[in-house]
């Protein structure tokens, strides 16, 4: 039920979606009938986004898309339909350029499936997801942490969030995604590391040139800190009880 649309308002409140994640050319996997493309004008640096669905081929392999073609990949509630989400995410990473982002939403098994498997709300779900559990009531459960760490040093994990802000825990078992507010999901965002980043302790060269104007301001921050410390020399922190 319009899960991409539900996400738009909260994503617009996060400047990273405008300035980092939805920038350039993207692919919206499993986007029909609620594609990200209809909200393109709300993300001013989104150049274009293609909707990939049944008629385009298997979303697990994306065979017609070459390596590193896309600035970002977005998917709302598609990964759980794949035969192998690990293979699927590897291919989504494959088509993303170094430095690009993958933004994915999947249903949380406790908020959505609510203890029932095989699934009853959407019978095409092949996997359930949880952020991290020692054990699950579902034998097809995948920990998102395990899924993302399986990609190794190829990615930075930027964000993992349980989308439960509008979830009503006092309702009886019910598919709350049918309501206009509840997302019942997990959103994760990963960044594909640039070529040469993997295993590097520092991303900056020690003799990296810094513009004079930038050096002035960065050094002023250091000077301000030194001034503050010197002005309180000999005083223990949080002991000054004098009148303000």
C-alpha positions as CSV (number, residue, x, y, z in Angstrom):
1,X,0.0,0.0,0.0
2,X,2.0,3.0,-1.4
3,X,5.0,2.4,0.8
4,X,7.3,4.6,-1.3
5,X,4.8,7.4,-1.0
6,X,4.6,7.0,2.8
7,X,8.4,7.6,3.0
8,X,8.5,10.8,1.0
9,X,7.7,13.3,3.8
10,X,10.2,11.9,6.3
11,X,12.9,11.7,3.6
12,X,12.4,15.3,2.7
13,X,13.1,16.2,6.3
14,X,16.5,14.5,6.0
15,X,18.9,16.7,3.9
16,X,21.0,13.6,3.0
17,X,18.3,12.4,0.7
18,X,18.4,15.6,-1.3
19,X,22.2,16.2,-1.1
20,X,23.6,12.7,-1.2
21,X,21.3,9.7,-1.7
22,X,18.9,10.8,-4.5
23,X,21.5,12.5,-6.7
24,X,22.1,11.8,-10.4
25,X,20.7,8.9,-12.3
26,X,18.9,6.1,-10.4
27,X,17.0,2.9,-10.6
28,X,13.8,2.2,-8.7
29,X,13.6,-1.6,-8.3
30,X,10.1,-3.0,-7.9
31,X,8.7,0.5,-8.1
32,X,5.3,-0.2,-9.6
33,X,2.6,0.8,-8.8
34,X,4.1,3.5,-6.5
35,X,7.3,4.7,-8.3
36,X,9.8,7.1,-6.8
37,X,9.9,8.9,-10.2
38,X,6.6,10.7,-9.5
39,X,8.3,12.6,-6.7
40,X,11.4,13.5,-8.7
41,X,10.8,17.3,-8.5
42,X,10.9,17.1,-4.7
43,X,14.6,16.0,-4.8
44,X,16.3,18.7,-6.7
45,X,19.5,16.8,-7.6
46,X,17.8,13.7,-8.9
47,X,18.5,13.7,-12.6
48,X,16.3,10.8,-13.6
49,X,15.1,7.5,-12.1
50,X,14.1,4.5,-14.1
51,X,11.4,2.2,-12.7
52,X,12.3,-1.5,-12.9
53,X,9.6,-4.1,-12.6
54,X,8.3,-7.4,-13.9
55,X,8.5,-6.6,-17.6
56,X,12.1,-5.5,-17.3
57,X,13.5,-8.8,-16.1
58,X,14.6,-10.6,-12.9
59,X,15.4,-8.0,-10.2
60,X,17.7,-10.4,-8.6
61,X,20.2,-10.3,-11.5
62,X,19.5,-7.0,-13.5
63,X,21.2,-8.7,-16.5
64,X,20.6,-5.9,-18.9
65,X,22.3,-3.3,-16.7
66,X,26.1,-2.9,-16.8
67,X,28.5,-2.5,-13.9
68,X,28.6,0.9,-12.2
69,X,26.0,2.5,-14.5
70,X,23.9,4.2,-11.8
71,X,24.4,6.9,-9.2
72,X,21.9,5.3,-6.9
73,X,19.6,2.3,-6.5
74,X,16.3,2.5,-4.6
75,X,14.0,-0.3,-3.7
76,X,10.8,-0.3,-1.6
77,X,9.5,-3.7,-0.6
78,X,11.1,-5.8,-3.4
79,X,14.0,-7.6,-1.8
80,X,11.7,-9.9,0.2
81,X,10.3,-11.2,-3.1
82,X,13.6,-12.4,-4.5
83,X,14.7,-16.0,-4.3
84,X,18.1,-15.0,-2.9
85,X,18.3,-11.5,-1.3
86,X,22.0,-11.9,-0.9
87,X,22.6,-12.4,-4.6
88,X,20.1,-9.7,-5.3
89,X,21.8,-7.1,-3.2
90,X,25.2,-8.1,-4.7
91,X,23.9,-7.3,-8.1
92,X,22.3,-4.0,-7.0
93,X,25.7,-3.1,-5.7
94,X,27.3,-4.2,-9.0
95,X,25.2,-1.7,-11.0
96,X,25.9,1.2,-8.6
97,X,28.9,3.4,-9.3
98,X,31.7,3.7,-6.7
99,X,30.6,6.5,-4.3
100,X,26.9,5.8,-5.1
101,X,24.2,4.8,-2.7
102,X,21.7,2.0,-2.3
103,X,18.5,2.8,-0.4
104,X,16.3,-0.2,0.5
105,X,13.1,-0.7,2.5
106,X,12.0,-4.2,3.6
107,X,9.2,-5.3,5.9
108,X,10.2,-6.0,9.5
109,X,9.0,-9.5,10.4
110,X,7.6,-8.5,13.8
111,X,5.8,-5.4,12.6
112,X,4.5,-6.9,9.4
113,X,4.4,-10.7,9.5
114,X,3.7,-10.7,13.2
115,X,4.7,-14.2,14.0
116,X,3.0,-16.0,11.1
117,X,4.9,-18.0,8.4
118,X,4.3,-18.9,5.7
119,X,3.1,-15.3,5.1
120,X,-0.5,-14.5,5.1
121,X,-0.6,-10.8,4.3
122,X,1.5,-11.2,1.1
123,X,2.0,-14.8,0.1
124,X,4.7,-14.0,-2.4
125,X,7.2,-13.0,0.4
126,X,10.0,-15.5,0.3
127,X,12.0,-14.1,3.2
128,X,11.3,-12.1,6.4
129,X,13.7,-9.6,7.8
130,X,14.8,-8.3,11.2
131,X,17.5,-5.9,12.1
132,X,19.4,-8.3,14.4
133,X,18.2,-11.3,16.5
134,X,19.9,-14.2,18.1
135,X,17.0,-16.4,16.9
136,X,13.7,-15.8,15.0
137,X,10.3,-17.5,15.0
138,X,10.7,-17.6,11.2
139,X,12.9,-20.2,9.5
140,X,13.3,-17.8,6.5
141,X,14.4,-14.9,8.6
142,X,17.5,-12.8,7.6
143,X,19.2,-10.4,9.9
144,X,19.9,-7.1,8.0
145,X,23.2,-6.8,9.8
146,X,24.2,-10.2,8.4
147,X,23.0,-9.3,4.9
148,X,25.0,-6.0,4.8
149,X,28.2,-7.4,6.3
150,X,28.1,-10.2,3.7
151,X,29.2,-7.5,1.2
152,X,32.5,-7.1,3.1
153,X,34.7,-4.0,2.6
154,X,32.9,-3.0,-0.6
155,X,30.4,-0.8,1.3
156,X,29.9,1.6,4.1
157,X,26.8,1.0,6.2
158,X,25.3,4.4,6.5
159,X,22.0,3.8,8.2
160,X,19.7,1.0,9.5
161,X,16.3,2.2,10.9
162,X,13.2,0.5,12.2
163,X,10.3,2.3,10.7
164,X,7.8,2.1,13.5
165,X,7.0,5.7,14.3
166,X,3.4,5.3,13.2
167,X,2.9,1.7,14.2
168,X,0.2,0.9,16.7
169,X,1.3,-1.9,19.0
170,X,-2.1,-2.1,20.7
171,X,-4.0,-3.3,17.6
172,X,-4.8,-7.0,17.1
173,X,-3.0,-8.8,14.3
174,X,-3.6,-6.8,11.2
175,X,-1.6,-5.7,8.1
176,X,-1.0,-2.1,9.2
177,X,0.6,-1.2,5.8
178,X,-3.0,-1.1,4.6
179,X,-3.4,2.1,6.6
180,X,-2.2,5.4,5.2
181,X,0.5,5.9,7.9
182,X,2.2,2.8,9.1
183,X,5.4,1.6,7.3
184,X,6.1,-1.5,9.3
185,X,9.6,-1.8,7.8
186,X,13.3,-1.5,8.0
187,X,15.2,1.1,5.9
188,X,18.9,0.6,5.3
189,X,21.3,2.7,3.3
190,X,24.7,1.7,2.1
191,X,27.4,3.5,0.1
192,X,29.6,1.7,-2.4
193,X,33.1,2.6,-1.6
194,X,35.3,4.4,-4.1
195,X,38.0,2.5,-6.0
196,X,41.0,2.3,-3.7
197,X,39.0,3.0,-0.5
198,X,38.8,-0.6,0.7
199,X,41.1,-1.3,3.6
200,X,42.5,2.3,3.6
201,X,42.8,3.7,7.2
202,X,42.7,7.3,6.0
203,X,40.9,8.6,2.9
204,X,43.1,11.7,2.8
205,X,46.7,12.1,1.8
206,X,48.9,13.5,4.6
207,X,50.2,16.3,2.3
208,X,46.7,17.1,0.9
209,X,46.5,20.7,-0.2
210,X,44.0,22.8,1.7
211,X,42.8,26.2,0.3
212,X,44.0,29.2,2.3
213,X,40.5,30.4,3.2
214,X,39.7,26.9,4.6
215,X,42.9,26.7,6.6
216,X,42.1,30.1,8.2
217,X,38.7,28.9,9.4
218,X,39.9,25.4,10.5
219,X,42.8,26.9,12.4
220,X,40.4,29.4,14.1
221,X,38.4,26.5,15.5
222,X,41.6,25.2,17.1
223,X,42.5,28.7,18.4
224,X,39.0,29.1,19.9
225,X,39.4,25.8,21.7
226,X,42.9,26.8,23.0
227,X,41.5,30.2,24.2
228,X,38.7,28.5,26.0
229,X,41.0,26.0,27.7
230,X,43.5,28.7,28.7
231,X,40.8,31.0,30.1
232,X,39.8,28.2,32.5
233,X,43.2,27.0,33.4
234,X,43.4,25.5,36.9
235,X,39.6,25.2,37.2
236,X,37.9,21.8,37.3
237,X,35.0,21.5,34.8
238,X,31.5,21.9,36.2
239,X,32.6,23.2,39.6
240,X,31.9,27.0,39.1
241,X,28.9,27.9,41.4
242,X,29.4,31.7,41.2
243,X,26.4,33.9,40.3
244,X,25.8,34.2,36.6
